[in-house]
Amino acid sequence: MSLESFYREAMELNTIRDMGQRESAANAFFEKLNQATLPDTFNWAAEIFEGLHVKDRGDQLALIWTDLDTDAERMFTYRELAANGNKCLNYLRKNGVEKGDNLYMLTPIVPETWFASFAGIKGGLVSVPTATTMTEREIQFRFEAYAPDVIIAFEGLCDLVDDALQKADCTPKAKIVLGQKDGWVSYPEIDSESPEADAAQVGKDDVLFCFFTSGTTGLPKRVGHSATSYPVGHFSTAIIQGLEPGDVHHNLSAPGWAKWAWSSFFAPLNLGATATGFNFSVLNIEKYIATVAKYKVNSFCAPPTAWRAFVGLDLEKYDLSAMKYSLSAGEPLNPEVIEQWKKATGTEIRDFYGQTESTAMIGNPPWMEGKMRFGSFGYPSPMYDVILVDDESKEIKTPDEPGHIVVRLSQWRALGLFHQYIDDPEKTEGAFQDNLYFTGDKASFDQDGYWWFVGRSDDVIKSSDYRVGPFEVESALVEHPAVVEAAVVGSPDPKRYQLVKAYVILKQGQEPSKELALELFKHTIDVLAKFKIPRIIEFVDELPKTISGKIRRVELRATEEKKKKSEAVSTNEYFYHQFPELSSKKK
């Protein structure tokens, strides 16, 4: 069976209206795909985007783009997106760029990011998406670790890039700027190139994508994905999302991170849907949700931070009647947010989970609507043989027992799983042990098979003989009407090893106070087991986050360690033992 046949089958699968039948069809689809012998070569841009979609739906919109600051708008059909991608590839080839060369993209949410991504795949280049928020030092680290052969960057980053190139002693074959900059070629010069280009012969296991991880557990690693692990592997993502041909899909994510490739590129464009991109300098949530309504978005994916902000709006002001699917990824979403969004729009926000190293691994597919347990992130995708194991790599089969999330490789190797940490066999070997891939995350499942996120393996708090996952404590805190967001980490303690420490952001109009801290302590006493109660609460104005909205607990833990060593106490920091009125409560 050709890979094109799988794409056609996936598109048909996602149009099945009876959700019981769709679930059965999805299970059968993945069983067949998992056992399939892939062709030795595969070029997604030529064979699927052009060979299938341009051929069958060339005049359908592939991309809707707008700038929220200027209201500029650009739209491209599948045929036009391919033509622009081919022009980019032809220009690169004229400048000596060859199959296997590294293509750095330091670009914002603009159509050229889609064009360059297409060009990289069709030309067999190694695309290296890079966030536009990088510092010179971070860019230099990347250039030294993985030298660029070509760079596409927006004008505001050119000076940083040039300085980093000099310090890293790198000379790329081409430098293309979105704008104007001396020593760089302006992107519009590419427009004179031919709209047709020959496809490179790309092996199915050739590395085509290099993602630098966000570095939450050390220096960034280089995650290498192949010509099949993302283009084919994202069947798991598209089927969990539920996208149909012709659907308008929106993802609130910036280029430079895997989530953009997941949900702004492959998931919609795999199945003949329309991708959207909303560029902005500062997020205006009112205008953002109004734009979602304007373009009649059918499927909307956003991180938990954004969902929490959206449900604070008067959503009745916006026509969201086109919305069929709402999705969240990054960290599990608090149940009360899901309930508020459903009340306003009629759609349930469905959690799903994956990593830079994978595609969507665990989630709530469309047939779970009405059956979800809010706070659960669903169950494993049939593409992945996901299990839980204990510290000795033994499978956990007991409900409600936390364990390491791993992908078992003995039955089949999930197509969406990355191939290696590039040029780092030691880290690759560390992730793949005992015929298992260790995600570094922990979860549990209940007696009915619903999975529940516990936290990063290094985020789990050990207090006395108990292990506390941060998410449950955070969920309890944000249930309080004064709290908009919370992050929980372990604070070093000589007696209990760690104390549960909560960083809390208050809603507008609320002020930090001893009285409010007491309220929060009492609130958590009412909803949490005694060993999970925060022993320290600190009110803060903001939390450190990655560009995709994930809380960087590693920074908070480092802050706690420094404070404990210096015995410092912050102005708005309150301790459980300071409140005698809690002495009769849970200890």
Secondary structure, DSSP 8 states (H G I E B T S, - for coil): --HHHHHHHHHHHTT--SHHHHHHHHHHHHHHHHH----SB--HIIIIIIIIIIHHHTTSEEEEEEETTT--EEEEEHHHHHHHHHHHHHHHHHTT--TT-EEEEE--SSHHHHHHHHHHHHHT-EEEE--TT--HHHHHHHHHHS--SEEEEEGGGHHHHHHHHHHHT---SEEEEES--TTSEEGGGGGGS-S-------BTT-EEEEEE---TTSS--EEEEETTTTTTTTHHHHHHHT--TT-EEEE---TTSHHHIIIIIIHHHHTT-EEEEEE-SS--HHHHHHHHHHTT-SEEEE-HHHHHHHTTS-GGGS--TT--EEEE-SS---HHHHHHHHHHHS--EEEEEE-TTSSEEEE--GGGTTT--TT--BEE-TTS-EEEE-TTS-B--STT--EEEEEE-SS---TTS--EETT-HHHHHHHEETTEEEEEEEEEE-TTS-EEEEEETTT-EEETTEEE-HHHHHHHHHTSTTEEEEEEEEEEETTTEEEEEEEEEE-TT----HHHHHHHHHHHHHHS-GGGS-SEEEE-S---B-TTS-B-HHHHHHHHHHHHHHT---TTEEEGGG-GGGTTS--
